[in-house]
């Protein structure tokens, strides 16, 4: 497959690119700092910013799927998720690319199956602390869900640098109990290996180790 990866210079994006190339896919990666991405056969690296689609829109033509690993740890107001995905969706429509998989956060879930301590931690500390990020992620999810694309929104919990196991739990359109953490390598593995999974089409997938 030909894959277009946004957020390529982040930790999850880097893991996704490595696994995709190892699997024999061809990858186009967009990064503001291309020199941070090791060059490999099958990889095309574009310098650009997701918020400036004029710089990368035409390069999306001919790809089979788009994977968004956009992220921001900034606690200030941000539009990187919503504005970024707005440009991505428009470009995908322009070039008849239908498959989109994007990373969101378990922080947008309901936590109905979580222990009381977990619900209190998320509700009174994590969500207020990162309220601007979560607000923009929520808008991103609304935009993706309202599109006519074949989309999957993936909501992981706290990400770690653990080794790839290929073993993780998922729940489609419902809460996932005991969702504490997930290795970035396993998140990348799910994104890559479930592009053709009909269960995740036009669905929100919670995932955790």
N, C-alpha and C positions, 0 to 999 in steps of 0.2 A: 504494500500500500504506500501511497504518498501522503505523508502526514505533515501538517503545519502546526508548529508548537509556539504558543505565546507564553511569555514568562520563562523563556528558555534559560536565562542566566541564574534563576533561582535554584535552590537545592532540589526541589521536586522536578522542575523542568529538566535539570541536568541528568537526573536519574532516569527520567522518561526517555530522553534522547538516547542515552547509552543503551537502555534495554531495547528500544525500537531498532537501533542500528544493529545490535547483536542478533535481533530476530530477522534481519534482512530487509527491513523497511527503508524507504527513502524519506529523509526528514528535511524540512525547511524550518529553521529556527530564527525567530525575531528577537533581537536583544539590543539594548541601548549600548552595551559594552561587548561587542562581538569577540574581542580578544580574550574574554574570560571563558570562552567555549572552545574546548580542544577540537581540532580539526580531525575528521575521520572520513573515510570513503562513504559515500551515500548521504553526506550531510552538506546542506547549503545554509550558510549563516548570513542573515541580513541585518544590517545596522538600521535600527529604527525604534520608534515608540508606538505602542498600541494606540495612544491617544492622537496620533497623527497618521490616519489611514492612507493619506495620499502617498506616503512613502513606501507602503507595502501592499496596497490593495490589489494591484495587477499581478503581484507574485502569487496570489492565492489561487489563480486559475490552474486547473488540472489536478488539484489535490483531492484525495478521497475523504479526508476527515480533518477536522480542526480540534486541537486539544488546548484548552486554556488553563495554564498554571499561574495565572496572574495572582499577585499577592501584595499586601502592604501591611506592615506592622506599625504604621504611623497611627497615633491616637488622635491626630488632628482630622478635621473633615477631609474626605477624599472622594473622588469620582472615578478612580482608576478601574473599579469593577464595572460600574454601570456605563460609563462613557466608553470604556474599552470594549465591552461586549456589544454596545450599540454599533460601533464601527465594524466589529467582527461579523455580526449578523448581516449588516448591509452588504459587506463585501462577499459573504457567502451567497447571498441571493443574487448578486451581480454575476457570479461565476458558477452558479448552479452546483455549489458544494452543499450537501445536505446534512452531513453527520457532524455534530458538535458535542463534545464532552468537556465539561468545565468543573473546576474545583470550587466549592463553596466552603461551608463550615458547619460542623455539628452544632455550633452555637446558635443556629437558626432553628434548631429542633425544639420540640415541646418538653422533652425530658420526663415524660410521663412514667417511663419505666426505670428512671434513675433513682438511686437512694436519696433520701432527704438531704444528706450532706452535700451531694453532688448538685441537687437542684438549688440549694442555697448558695453554693459557690458560684454557679453560673448566673443565677438571678441577681445576686447582690454584689458580685465582684467582677467577674469576667465580662458579662454583657454590658454593665455600665461603663467599665474601664475602656472597652473597645466599642462603644456605642456607635461612633461614626463609621467605623469599618463595617460593623454588622448592618447598619442602615444601608450602606452602599451595596453590600453583598445581597441584601434582601431585594433591593431594586434590580440588581443584576439578575437574580432568580426570576423576578416577575417578567423582565424583558425576554429572557430565554424561553420561559414557559409560554409566553404569548406569541412567540415566533412560530413559523410553519416548518421549522427545521426538525430533523430527527435528533433530538437533544437528550442528554443525560446530565443531571446535576449531581455531583458526588460530594457528600458531606462527611469529611473525616473529622476525628477528634484531634487532640494534641499530636503533632507530628514529631517523630524521633529520627535519629540517624541509624537506627538498627539495621541489621543485615536483611536481605531479601529472604523471605520464607515461602512466599506463595500461598500462605495460609492466613486467611482473614475471614471475618464474618460480615455478611451484608444483610440489609433489610430494605426492601423496595417500598417506598411511599409509607413507611411506618418507622417508629422509633426502634433503635437497636439497644438492648440492655447492656450494661457494663461496658460502655464505650469510653475507655480511658485514654488509649493511645493507639497510634498506628505508625509503622515505619514508612518513611517516604518511599523506600524501595518497593514496599508492598502496595502503596497507593499507586505508584507508577505502573506496577504490574497489573493492577485492576484496570486502570485507564486503557492500557494497551491491549489486554487480552479480552476485554468485554466490549470492544467496539461493534462487534457483530452480534452481541447478545440481545435478543428481542425483549427480554425481561426488563432491560434498563432503558428502553426507548421511551422518550417522553415521560421520564420518571425521575424521582429524587431517590438516590441511593445513599443510605447511611452505611458506613464501613468502619471496621475497627479490628484490631488483632484479638 
